[in-house]
C-alpha cells in the first residue's frame, strides 16, 4: 500500500511539474490545478530534493526551467503520456471496446448459432478481433486450458452433466434431440417417437459405439441400436438418411441445415434427454469483458434459435 501511495504521489508531482513548466508560473499552475500556491511550491521543492538538482530558476515574474529541468520534463511527459495511454487501453478492454475474443465451438453450434452470435458481436464491437477454434469437446477444453481459447462451447447429455472443477460453466440452453428420417419413412408423420417405435431400424451414427454418440442416453436405458453406417460429418449423415440407408439423431441446433426430403421428428425426452449446451471459461479467473458480452449475445442467439426450431412437415422426395 505504501509503495502504491508513493507511486501516486510521484505521478502527481510529475503532473504538477509539467503544468508549472508549461505555464512558467507556480501561481498559474496552482490556479489551473486548483491547488494552493504553497502546495505547488512544496511539491516542486520535494521533486528537486528527490532528483538532487535545481529544476527551476525562480524569477521576479514566474519561473524558468534549468537544463536539469528541461531534461526531466522530456521524461515526465513521456511517463505521463504512457500512463494516460495505459488508462485508455485498460478502460477500452474493460468496456469490451477492444481486445480479442477466441471462441471454441463444436460443429452443430457452428452451423448457425455461433456465426450469428459472432456477426452480431462484431457489429457491436468492431475493434475486437474475433476468431474461431473448432473441434470436439475434449480438444476445445484443452485449448481453453492452454490459453488458446477464451471461451468454448461444450455439450453433454442431461443424464450425464459435465463436471470438472477446472472450468466454470455458463448454461445457455437445453437442446432437444430430434430424429431425422426420409420423408417417406413409416414414422415420418409421427407426432412423437419413442424407443418402442424404433426396433430394427438401421442407424447412421458418428461411431460404432452408441455411448460415444447421441444414442448414448437411450443405450444406457437398455436400447441396443443397430448402427449400420459410421459417418462423422453431418452433411454426409443427411445424405445417407436421404438415400434410405437409415435414420439418425440430430441436435436441434442443426435443424436449420437439414436438407429437403427429410423429416425431423420430436423424441420422448425421458428416453432421449436434451443436451445441455454450455459455455466454459476457466474457474477462478476473472471473465474478460469481451467474453461476458459475447456470452450474453450467445445466450440470446441460442435461445432464439431453439425457440424457432420445430420439425417441418415432411415433403415428398423428388
N, C-alpha and C positions, 0 to 999 in steps of 0.2 A: 504493500500500500504506500509506504514512504517513497519507494522508487518511482511509482506511478505519479505520486504527488509532485516529486521533484521534476519529472519529465514535463508535467503540465505547467509547472512554474517556468521552466526553461523555455517552453514553447511560447508562453505568454510574454516572457521577456523579449524573445526574438520578434514577436509581433509588435510590441511597443517600440523596440529599437528600429524596426523598419519604418514605422509611422513617424518617429522623430526624424529619421534620416530623410524621409520623403518631404516632410514639411519644413525641415531645418529649424524646428522650433519645439521646445518642450511644452510650452504653453499651448501651441496649436494642436500638438498630438494629444495632450491631456483633454482638450475640449472635444476633439473628434472621438476619442475613445471613452469619453465620459469618466475619466479618472481625475483625481486632484493633481495639480502640478507637482506637489511634493511626492506623491506616489510614483509618478513617472520619473522624477529625479532620483528617487531611491532605487528604482529598478535599473536605471542606467548606471548608477554607481555600482550596484551589485554585479551587473554584467561586466563592467570594466574590471572589477575585482576578480571575477571568475577567469577572465582572459589575461589578466595581468598586463593590460595595455590601456592607454587613453584612447577612447573611441571617438570622442567629440572634443573640439575646442569650443569653450564657452565664450561667445562673443557678446558685445554690448546689446546686439539685437539678434537673438537666435543662437544657433549652434552650427558648426561645420564639421563634417566628417574628417578625421585624420586618415592617414594612409592605412593604419590598422583598422579603422572603422570601415573604410571602403572595402578592404579585404573581407571583413566579417559580413558586410551587407550582401555581397555576392552569395556567400554560403547561406546566410539567413533566408534570402529569397528562394534559393534552391530548396532548402529544407521545408519552408512553409508551403511552397508550391507543390512539393511532393506529398505533403500531408493533406493538402486540400484535394489533390487528385485521388489520394487513397480513400478519403472520406466519400468522394463522389462515386468511386468504383464499388466500395463496400455497400453503400446505400443502393446502388443500382442492382447489385447481386441480391441484397436483402429484399428489394421490391420486385425481383424477377424481371428486371428490365434488360439485363444482360447475363452472360454466362453460357453454360452448356447444359444440355439435357440428353442423356443416353438412355434409351428405353429398350428393355428386353421384352420380347413377346413371342408367344407360340403361334403356330400357323393359323388357326381359326380366328384368333384375335386380330391377326394381320389382314384377314380377309376384308374387314370393314371397319371395326371399331377403332383400332389403333390408328389407321391412316386418317380417319375423320377427326379423331382427337388431336393428332399431330397437326393437321391442317388448321384446325381451329386455334390451337395453342400458338402456332407460328404466326397466324394472322394477328393475334393479340399481343405477341411478344416477338416482333420481327428481329430483334437484336440477339436473341438466344439461339445458339447453334444446336439444332436438334438432329439426332442420329438414331439408328435402329440396330439392335443386336437381336438376331433371330435364332431360335433353337428350341430344344426340348427343355423341360423344367430344370433338370439337373445341370445342363450347360448354362442356363440363364442364372441360376443361383450361384454357380461358380464364377460367372462374370461379375456378379454383384460383390462377392467376397474378394475378388482380385482387384476391384476398383475399376473394372472395365465397363460397368453399367451403373447408373444412378438409381434406377427403379426397374423392377422386372415384374411381368405378369406370370402368375402361377395358377394352375387349376388342379383340383383334386375332387374326388367323389365325396358327396356329403356324408357317406357312411364311413369314410376314411379321411378325416380332415388333416390338413398339413400341420405338423408341429415341429418346430425347430427353433430353439431359443436364440439362435444366432440372427434370426430375422424378425422384423416387425411386419405384421400383416395388416393390410388395409382392404377390407371387404368391399367389393364392387357390386356383385350381384350373384344370385343363384341362377344358373343357366340350365334350362331343361335340355334333355336329350331326346332327339326325335328319330323316328325310323324312316329311312329312305327306301322306297320300293318303286318298281316300274309302275307306270300309271295303269297298266292292265293287270296288275297283280291282284289276286283274290282279296287281299286286305286293303286295297288302295282307297276304299271308301269308308274304312272303319273310323269310328269317332274316337276310339281309344283302344290301344293294343296292349295285351297282357302276355306274359310268358306262355300261358296256356294256348295262345293263338299261334305260337311260333315253333311247334315241334317239326323237325325235319327240314327246316329252312336252311338253305345254303347261305353262308355269311361271307362277306368281304370285310376284312379287318386288317389293321396295321401290324398284327403279329399273330403267330400261330398259338400263342399263349393268351387265353382270354383275359387273365388277370393283368396283362400289360396293355389292354385296350379299354374302350368304353364299355365292353361287355363284362368288365371285372366285377362290378357290383352285383349283377344278376348271376354271374357264375358263383359268387360267394353264397347265393341263395340256393345253390344246387342246380342251376340251369347249365346244361352242357351243350353249348353251341357247336355246330359243325362248320368249322372255318375251312372253306374250300379254296379261298384265294387270299394270299397275304399281299396287300397293296398298301403302301405307306402314304402316297401322295393323294390329296383329296380329289383332285380333278380325275385322276385315274380310277379312284373308287367309284365315283359317279358314273364313269364310263362303263365299268363292269356291271353296275346295277342297271344302267340303261340297256345293256346288251342282254339282260335277263339272266345273268350268271349268279345272282344272289341279292341279298339285302344288306344294308349297312346302317350303323348308327351315326347320326350327325349331331354335333353340338349346335344349339340354337344360334350361336353367333355366326355360324357358317351357312345358315339357311338362305341368306341372300345370294349366295353364289351357286346354289343348286340349279342345274340346267333344266330346261323344259323336258317333259317326258317322264319326270319322276314325281312321285307324290311323297310329301312329308307328313308323317302321322304322329300324333301325340302318344306317349307311352305312360303306363301306370307308374307314377313317381315312387311308389313304395317298392317297385321291382327294378326300376331304372331311376335311381335318385339323381337329382340335379347335380351338376358340377358347381363347385364353389370357385368363382372367378375372383381372384385376389391379386393385389399388387404387394410386392415385398420390398422393403428397404432394410438397411442394416439396423439391428437392435442396438439401442444405446447411443445412437448417433442422431444429431440434430438433422431433421429433414430440411434440405435446402428449399428456399422459397420457390425455385423453378419446379422442383418435384412436387411440392404442396399444391401449386397452381395446376400442374399437369394432372395430379390425382383427382382434383375436383372436376376438371374437364373430362377425364377418362370415365369417371363415375357417371357423369351426366350422359355421355355418349353410350355407355354400356346399357344403362337403364333404358334410354330411349330406343336403342336397337332391340332389346328384348321385349319391350312393350309392344313393338310393332311386328314381332315375329308371330305368325300364325300359319299353320300348314296350309298351302294353297290348294285349291280344288284341283283334282287330278285332271290332266289334259291327255288327250289321245295321242299315242305315238304316231308319227307320220308313216 
